[in-house]
Amino acid sequence: MWATANAPDRLSRRYAYQILLIEELARAGVETLFIRSPRATTAEDQLLLQFQGMIAEYERAQILERGFASADARATHPMLIRTV
């Protein structure tokens, strides 16, 4: 039996949760396959999977930071809304 995902970051944006989920699936006899990355059979493939997970976590943090920054900017500098 196997489970497919588009990329590792589609399982979770947190690297620790990705690894935990992959390990739990493996214990249940389910092989995890990613469409956009190679099968993690070699050490290099494992390293690539780890990097992708860490980059996804970093991107998530950046997205949240930008969202908070734009909300703060809107709160401190509200724009006038024109009605025509």
C-alpha positions as MATLAB code, in Angstrom:
seq = 'MWATANAPDRLSRRYAYQILLIEELARAGVETLFIRSPRATTAEDQLLLQFQGMIAEYERAQILERGFASADARATHPMLIRTV';
ca = [
       0.000    0.000    0.000;
       1.239    3.543   -0.672;
       0.292    7.159   -0.165;
       1.111    9.866   -2.689;
       1.625   13.583   -2.260;
       2.684   16.260   -4.699;
       5.681   17.335   -2.602;
       6.898   16.814    0.976;
       5.656   20.238    2.063;
       2.111   19.223    1.101;
       2.105   16.782    4.016;
       3.015   19.512    6.477;
       4.881   22.807    6.435;
       6.722   21.775    9.591;
       9.671   19.481    8.977;
       9.278   17.562   12.242;
       5.648   16.737   11.402;
       6.628   15.581    7.903;
       9.165   13.114    9.254;
       6.790   11.946   11.981;
       4.010   11.347    9.457;
       6.299    9.494    7.035;
       7.614    7.284    9.865;
       4.112    6.531   11.161;
       2.965    5.589    7.664;
       6.024    3.348    7.229;
       5.243    1.573   10.520;
       1.738    0.890    9.208;
       3.234   -0.590    6.033;
       2.375    2.392    3.824;
       5.050    3.673    1.454;
       5.069    7.441    0.921;
       5.677    8.595   -2.650;
       6.184   12.180   -3.776;
       5.340   13.179   -7.319;
       7.843   16.057   -7.528;
      10.804   14.504   -5.765;
      12.744   11.257   -6.070;
      12.163    8.236   -3.877;
      14.252    8.656   -0.735;
      16.414    5.554   -1.053;
      19.906    7.069   -0.929;
      21.493    9.374    1.607;
      21.394   12.204   -0.945;
      17.662   11.729   -1.457;
      17.100   11.777    2.311;
      19.106   14.997    2.541;
      17.052   16.548   -0.265;
      13.848   15.593    1.539;
      15.163   17.216    4.727;
      16.113   20.422    2.888;
      12.715   20.619    1.234;
      11.042   20.260    4.611;
      13.188   22.927    6.218;
      12.683   25.326    3.314;
       8.915   24.807    3.501;
       9.014   25.646    7.211;
      11.049   28.788    6.476;
       8.602   29.835    3.734;
       5.690   29.356    6.125;
       7.364   31.635    8.672;
       8.006   34.262    5.982;
       4.377   34.178    4.831;
       3.134   34.626    8.397;
       5.592   37.462    9.018;
       4.505   39.301    5.872;
       0.862   38.880    6.811;
       1.420   40.356   10.255;
       3.518   43.194    8.832;
       0.855   44.156    6.305;
      -1.874   44.003    8.969;
       0.201   46.273   11.211;
       0.787   48.691    8.346;
      -2.931   48.861    7.579;
      -3.720   49.466   11.237;
      -1.195   52.274   11.654;
      -1.746   53.917    8.241;
      -5.348   53.424    7.213;
      -6.113   54.507    3.681;
      -9.043   56.707    2.873;
     -11.658   54.878    0.872;
     -13.184   56.895   -1.927;
     -16.698   56.301   -3.047;
     -17.625   57.373   -6.522;
];
